[in-house]
């Protein structure tokens, strides 16, 4: 059996039966990373020795008849935004290039308890701010389906790792589509859970009211397996929902007969790629064959979602990233060189007769802050900090941030009203297939508009899933987005699983995999 092509669910069965050991399986995936990741660059760091040590411990526990967790021995990759004790957590930024946290994020703790073998940290846009995994301090990640194209972002490395069979499962984060858009571009399944369903403790914050951790895998069944492990209440996260975690896997086969699917016709307007529209409508027709019914619904305030999202996200980023000042941890500018330059500037001003100018120069502490942040942050992060700081400034707070919060409430109300009529809402994930690397890096507005269909779910706090549903004529993945009411992840996973029972899009692999 080709272990790299096997689902995580199948790998669990093989490990439980003793047909493969944890160590042997881990070596297969580590070898795959070694041979493949020089091309794709999905990983920011690979923890080979730690992974093999985990695998050996699991094999010993099994041999001794001791209990092991749901994922015991399954190789998992984790986005480099979740803290792992003693291992680099860089968030794709020079600011944290040498940061090794003294603690594990709750998600990491739960993965370890479930016996997951952690292969390493996946590449990402810097501080999760991007839609192409091109802003990373580690360099860009390439799409396994076409290495000249982006894998999406900011969880591009997590999606590419699964698509290229370098990990059976991966964990990403989604602030405005950062799990779903990469999943769509890479032809895998990605789920953004309800806000509060998965603990954010140990997730390095971008926009705290929008960030959510979620799973990526090749099948809905595997996503369900991983979500069961990472979901649940956490006292260390004040926004964590104190609700029981369903047995998602056991609910996958419940019939779809009577499922009401909502279609927002404004999502199929000018700007949507024709091949994507055709594939999405064909996917909805398959649901009708399975017994679902289709109904028109409206989300009238969704046209304001992009503007609302980028105001709120940038404002929260401005506050969250204020802590990176060089004083406590992370990057700090070369103070010796800085002081030499400051002394030289003062000398030149005094010699020129501008003693007042010399007195007005920033002092060493302020200059250290400024230089540290100038050196540590990339252009996109600086752009969002400046946007957020401006929107929060005196005289503009009410006009921008407060107004955005009010529109956000309207967007949530629209979803609440729509879900009185339907069970799920179906539509596209992205307006286009994966675009070429470098195409949008100098056009931020074009990059932001790519999030048109995804940001609303984060603003409303609802779960949303990206599901492969086709290929373009040039062989690029196309995906369907399903959205549901809060805490109805089981409904999304059931709909996705049964769609995959009728189609084979999730079994398609990029040539990078097929040729290896």
C-alpha positions in Angstrom: 0.0 0.0 0.0 1.2 3.5 -0.9 1.4 5.0 2.6 1.8 8.6 1.2 -1.5 8.3 -0.7 -3.4 6.8 2.2 -5.9 8.8 4.2 -5.1 9.6 7.9 -8.1 7.4 8.8 -6.5 4.5 6.9 -3.2 5.1 8.5 -4.8 4.9 11.9 -6.2 1.5 11.0 -2.8 0.3 9.7 -1.0 1.5 12.9 -3.6 -0.1 15.1 -3.4 -3.5 13.3 0.4 -3.4 13.5 0.8 -3.5 9.7 3.1 -0.5 10.0 5.0 1.0 12.9 5.0 4.6 13.9 8.7 4.9 13.3 8.5 3.4 9.8 5.6 5.6 8.8 7.4 8.7 10.2 10.5 7.8 8.2 8.4 7.5 5.0 7.0 11.1 5.4 10.3 12.5 6.5 11.9 11.1 3.4 9.1 12.5 1.3 9.8 16.0 2.8 13.5 15.6 2.1 13.0 14.7 -1.5 10.1 17.1 -2.3 10.3 20.2 -0.1 13.3 21.6 -1.8 10.9 22.3 -4.6 7.7 23.3 -2.8 9.1 24.9 0.4 6.0 24.0 2.4 8.0 23.7 5.7 9.7 26.5 7.7 11.4 23.9 9.9 11.4 20.1 10.1 11.8 18.5 13.6 13.2 15.1 12.4 14.7 13.9 15.6 11.8 15.0 17.8 9.4 13.3 15.4 11.3 10.0 15.4 11.5 10.1 19.2 7.7 10.6 19.4 7.2 7.7 17.0 9.5 5.4 19.0 7.7 6.2 22.2 4.4 5.4 20.6 5.6 2.0 19.3 6.8 1.2 22.8 3.5 2.1 24.3 1.7 -0.1 21.8 4.1 -3.0 22.3 3.4 -2.8 26.0 -0.3 -2.8 25.6 -0.8 0.7 26.9 -3.5 3.0 25.6 -2.6 5.5 22.9 -4.6 8.4 21.4 -6.8 8.8 18.3 -3.9 10.0 16.1 -1.2 7.7 17.6 1.6 7.6 15.0 -0.1 9.8 12.3 2.3 12.4 10.8 0.9 16.0 11.3 2.3 19.3 10.1 1.6 22.5 12.1 1.4 26.1 10.8 4.3 28.2 12.2 1.9 30.4 14.1 1.2 27.9 17.0 3.7 27.9 19.9 5.7 24.7 20.4 7.8 24.5 23.5 11.5 24.7 22.7 11.0 24.7 19.0 11.1 27.7 16.6 7.9 29.5 16.1 8.7 32.3 13.7 5.3 33.3 12.2 7.2 33.7 8.9 8.8 36.9 10.3 12.3 38.1 10.9 10.9 39.6 14.1 10.6 36.1 15.6 13.3 34.3 13.6 15.0 32.9 16.7 11.9 32.6 19.0 11.5 29.3 20.7 8.4 29.5 23.1 8.6 28.2 26.7 5.2 26.5 26.3 2.9 24.6 24.0 -0.2 26.0 22.5 -3.4 24.1 23.6 -3.8 22.7 20.1 -0.2 21.3 20.3 -0.9 19.9 23.8 -3.9 18.1 22.4 -2.1 16.8 19.4 0.6 15.4 21.6 -1.9 13.8 23.9 -3.6 12.2 20.9 -0.3 10.7 19.8 0.2 12.8 16.6 3.8 12.8 15.3 4.7 16.4 14.7 6.8 16.7 11.6 7.6 20.4 11.8 6.2 23.8 11.2 4.8 24.9 7.9 5.5 28.1 6.0 3.1 31.0 6.1 2.6 34.7 5.2 4.3 36.9 7.8 2.1 37.0 10.9 -0.6 35.4 8.8 -1.1 38.6 6.8 -1.4 37.6 3.2 -3.1 35.4 0.7 -0.2 33.9 -1.2 2.5 32.8 1.3 4.9 35.2 -0.4 5.5 37.5 2.5 7.3 34.9 4.6 10.8 35.7 5.9 11.6 32.1 4.8 10.7 32.8 1.2 7.6 31.8 -0.8 5.9 28.4 -0.9 5.0 27.0 -4.4 1.8 25.3 -5.4 2.4 21.5 -5.9 -0.1 21.6 -8.9 1.9 24.3 -10.7 5.1 25.6 -9.1 4.8 28.9 -10.9 1.6 29.6 -8.9 0.8 30.5 -5.3 -0.6 27.8 -2.9 -2.7 30.6 -1.3 -2.2 32.0 2.1 -1.7 32.5 4.8 -1.7 28.8 5.5 -0.1 28.0 2.2 2.5 25.7 3.6 0.0 23.7 5.5 -2.2 23.2 2.4 0.8 22.5 0.1 2.2 19.9 2.6 -1.0 17.8 2.4 -1.4 18.3 -1.4 2.2 17.1 -1.9 1.8 14.1 0.4 4.4 15.5 2.9 1.9 15.3 5.8 -1.2 13.3 6.2 -2.9 16.1 8.2 -2.0 19.7 8.9 -3.2 22.5 11.2 -3.7 26.0 10.0 -5.3 29.2 11.1 -8.0 31.3 9.4 -8.5 35.0 10.0 -10.2 35.9 6.7 -9.9 32.7 4.6 -6.4 31.6 5.4 -7.4 27.9 5.6 -10.1 27.8 3.0 -8.3 29.7 0.2 -5.1 27.6 0.3 -7.2 24.5 0.6 -9.0 25.6 -2.6 -5.8 26.4 -4.5 -4.1 23.1 -3.5 -7.1 20.8 -3.9 -7.5 19.7 -0.3 -10.2 20.0 2.3 -9.9 22.9 4.8 -12.3 23.8 7.7 -12.5 27.1 9.6 -14.4 26.1 12.7 -16.8 28.4 14.6 -15.1 31.1 16.6 -14.5 29.6 20.0 -14.7 26.0 18.9 -10.9 25.5 19.0 -8.7 27.2 21.6 -6.5 30.1 20.5 -4.2 29.8 23.5 -0.7 29.8 22.1 -1.8 31.0 18.7 0.3 34.1 17.9 -2.4 36.7 17.4 -3.1 38.6 14.2 -6.7 39.8 14.7 -8.0 38.3 18.0 -11.7 38.5 17.2 -11.3 36.8 13.8 -8.5 34.3 14.3 -9.4 30.6 14.4 -7.4 27.4 14.3 -8.6 24.6 12.0 -7.7 21.3 10.1 -6.6 20.6 6.6 -6.6 17.1 5.0 -7.3 15.2 1.8 -10.8 14.0 2.9 -13.7 15.3 5.0 -13.4 12.1 7.1 -9.8 13.1 8.0 -10.8 16.6 8.8 -13.4 15.2 11.2 -10.8 13.0 12.9 -8.4 15.9 13.4 -11.2 18.3 14.6 -12.3 15.9 17.3 -8.8 16.1 18.7 -8.1 19.8 18.6 -11.7 21.1 19.5 -13.0 21.7 22.9 -13.2 24.2 25.8 -10.0 25.6 27.2 -10.0 27.7 30.4 -6.9 29.5 29.3 -8.8 31.0 26.3 -11.6 33.4 27.5 -13.2 33.1 24.1 -13.3 29.3 24.1 -16.9 27.9 24.0 -17.8 25.6 26.9 -19.6 23.1 24.7 -19.1 19.3 24.2 -17.3 18.1 21.2 -19.4 15.9 19.0 -18.1 12.6 17.6 -17.8 14.1 14.1 -16.7 10.9 12.5 -19.8 9.0 13.6 -22.1 11.6 12.1 -20.7 11.6 8.6 -23.1 9.1 7.0 -26.3 10.6 8.2 -28.6 11.0 5.1 -28.6 14.3 3.3 -32.3 13.9 2.3 -34.0 17.2 3.1 -30.8 19.2 3.5 -31.7 22.8 2.4 -28.9 24.5 0.5 -28.8 28.3 0.1 -27.4 30.0 -3.0 -26.5 33.7 -3.0 -26.8 34.7 -6.6 -24.7 37.8 -6.0 -21.8 35.5 -5.4 -22.0 34.5 -9.1 -21.6 38.0 -10.5 -19.0 39.6 -12.7 -15.5 38.9 -11.6 -16.1 35.2 -10.9 -14.1 32.9 -13.2 -16.4 31.0 -15.5 -14.8 27.6 -14.8 -15.3 28.1 -11.1 -18.9 29.0 -11.5 -19.6 26.0 -13.7 -17.9 23.6 -11.2 -19.7 25.1 -8.2 -23.1 24.9 -9.9 -22.3 21.3 -10.9 -21.4 20.5 -7.3 -24.7 21.9 -6.1 -26.6 19.7 -8.7 -24.9 16.6 -7.2 -26.3 17.6 -3.8 -29.7 17.8 -5.4 -29.2 14.2 -6.6 -28.4 13.2 -3.0 -31.7 14.5 -1.8 -30.9 18.1 -1.0 -33.1 21.1 -2.0 -31.8 24.4 -3.3 -33.2 27.8 -2.2 -32.2 31.4 -3.0 -31.0 33.5 0.0 -29.7 37.0 0.4 -26.7 38.4 2.3 -27.2 42.0 1.5 -24.4 43.4 3.6 -21.8 41.0 2.2 -20.8 43.7 -0.3 -19.3 45.6 2.6 -17.4 42.6 3.9 -14.0 43.3 2.4 -13.9 46.9 3.7 -15.2 45.9 7.1 -12.8 43.0 7.4 -9.6 45.0 6.5 -10.5 47.8 8.9 -11.2 45.5 11.9 -8.3 43.1 11.1 -5.8 46.0 10.7 -6.9 47.7 13.8 -6.5 44.5 15.9 -3.2 43.8 14.2 -2.0 47.3 15.2 -2.7 46.5 18.8 -1.4 42.9 18.8 1.9 43.7 17.1 2.7 46.6 19.4 4.4 44.1 21.7 7.2 43.5 19.2 9.5 46.4 20.2 12.8 44.7 20.7 12.7 45.1 24.5 11.5 41.6 25.7 11.9 39.0 23.0 12.3 38.6 19.3 14.5 40.6 16.9 16.4 43.6 18.3 18.4 46.0 16.2 22.2 46.1 16.5 22.4 48.7 19.3 26.2 49.2 19.0 25.9 50.3 15.4 22.8 52.3 16.2 24.5 54.3 18.9 27.5 54.9 16.6 25.2 56.3 13.9 23.3 58.4 16.4 26.6 59.9 17.7 27.7 60.6 14.1 24.4 62.3 13.2 24.7 64.5 16.3 28.3 65.4 15.5 27.5 66.4 11.9 24.6 68.6 13.1 26.6 70.3 15.7 29.5 71.0 13.3 27.0 72.5 10.8 25.8 74.8 13.5 22.4 73.1 14.1 22.7 72.4 17.8 18.9 72.5 18.2 18.6 69.8 15.5 21.0 67.6 17.4 19.0 68.0 20.6 15.8 67.0 18.8 17.1 63.7 17.4 15.4 60.6 18.8 17.0 59.2 21.9 18.5 55.7 22.0 15.3 54.0 23.3 13.0 55.5 20.8 15.5 54.9 18.0 15.9 51.3 19.1 12.1 50.8 18.9 11.9 52.3 15.5 14.8 50.5 14.0 13.8 47.1 15.5 10.3 47.4 14.0 11.6 48.7 10.6 14.0 45.8 10.3 11.8 43.1 11.9 8.5 43.6 9.9 8.0 43.1 6.2 6.1 45.5 3.9 2.7 43.9 4.2 2.8 43.8 8.0 3.9 47.5 8.1 1.0 48.4 5.7 -1.6 46.8 8.0 -0.1 48.3 11.2 -0.3 51.7 9.6 -3.8 51.2 8.3 -5.0 50.0 11.7 -3.2 52.7 13.7 -4.7 55.4 11.4 -8.2 54.0 11.8 -7.9 53.9 15.6 -6.4 57.4 15.9 -8.3 60.4 17.4 -10.9 61.7 15.0 -11.1 58.6 12.9 -12.1 55.9 15.4 -15.8 56.5 15.1 -15.6 56.9 11.3 -13.8 53.7 10.6 -13.4 51.2 13.5 -16.7 51.8 15.2 -18.6 51.9 11.9 -16.9 48.6 10.9 -18.1 46.9 14.1 -21.7 48.0 13.4 -21.5 46.6 9.8 -20.0 43.4 11.2 -23.2 43.0 13.3 -25.3 43.5 10.2 -23.3 40.8 8.4 -23.9 38.4 11.2 -27.6 39.3 11.3 -27.8 38.5 7.5 -26.4 35.0 8.2 -28.8 34.4 11.1 -31.7 35.3 8.9 -30.5 33.1 6.0 -30.0 30.1 8.3 -33.7 30.4 9.3 -34.4 29.4 5.7 -31.6 27.0 4.8 -29.2 24.5 6.5 -26.0 25.4 4.6 -24.9 28.1 2.1 -23.0 27.0 -0.9 -20.8 29.0 -3.2 -17.3 29.6 -4.5 -14.2 29.9 -2.2 -12.2 32.2 -4.5 -13.0 34.3 -7.6 -10.1 32.8 -9.5 -7.9 29.7 -9.5 -4.4 29.9 -8.1 -2.7 32.9 -9.5 1.0 33.2 -10.6 3.6 34.0 -7.9 4.5 37.6 -8.0 1.3 38.7 -9.8 -0.3 40.5 -7.0 2.5 41.4 -4.6 2.6 45.0 -5.9 -1.2 45.3 -6.0 -2.5 45.0 -2.5 -6.1 45.8 -3.5 -6.2 43.0 -6.0 -4.8 40.6 -3.3 -7.4 41.7 -0.8 -10.3 41.3 -3.2 -9.3 37.6 -3.6 -10.8 37.2 -0.1 -14.3 38.3 -1.3 -16.1 35.1 -0.5 -14.2 34.1 2.7 -14.0 37.0 5.0 -17.7 37.1 5.9 -17.6 33.8 7.8 -14.9 35.2 10.1 -16.8 38.4 10.6 -19.9 36.4 11.5 -17.9 33.8 13.5 -19.6 30.9 11.7 -17.9 27.6 10.4 -17.0 27.3 6.7 -15.4 24.6 4.7 -13.5 24.4 1.4 -14.1 21.2 -0.6 -12.5 20.2 -4.0 -15.1 20.1 -6.7 -13.3 20.3 -10.0 -10.2 21.2 -12.1 -9.7 24.0 -14.6 -8.8 23.2 -18.2 -5.2 23.9 -17.3 -5.4 21.4 -14.4 -5.7 23.8 -11.4 -8.0 22.8 -8.4 -11.5 24.4 -8.0 -13.3 24.3 -4.7 -16.8 24.7 -3.3 -17.4 26.6 0.0 -20.0 25.4 2.5 -21.1 27.6 5.4 -23.3 26.7 8.3 -24.7 28.2 11.5 -22.4 28.4 14.6 -21.2 25.1 16.0 -22.7 23.1 13.1 -19.3 21.7 11.9 -20.8 18.2 11.9 -23.3 19.4 9.3 -20.6 20.7 7.0 -18.5 17.6 7.4 -21.4 15.3 6.7 -22.3 17.2 3.5 -18.6 17.2 2.4 -18.1 13.5 3.2 -21.1 12.4 1.2 -20.1 14.7 -1.7 -16.8 12.9 -1.7 -18.6 9.6 -1.8 -20.1 10.6 -5.2 -17.0 12.3 -6.7 -13.3 11.7 -7.0 -11.9 15.2 -7.0 -10.4 14.6 -3.5 -8.4 11.7 -4.9 -6.7 13.7 -7.6 -3.0 14.4 -7.0 -0.7 17.0 -8.6 1.9 15.6 -11.0 4.6 16.4 -8.4 3.1 13.5 -6.4 2.2 11.2 -9.3 5.7 11.4 -10.8 7.5 10.7 -7.6 
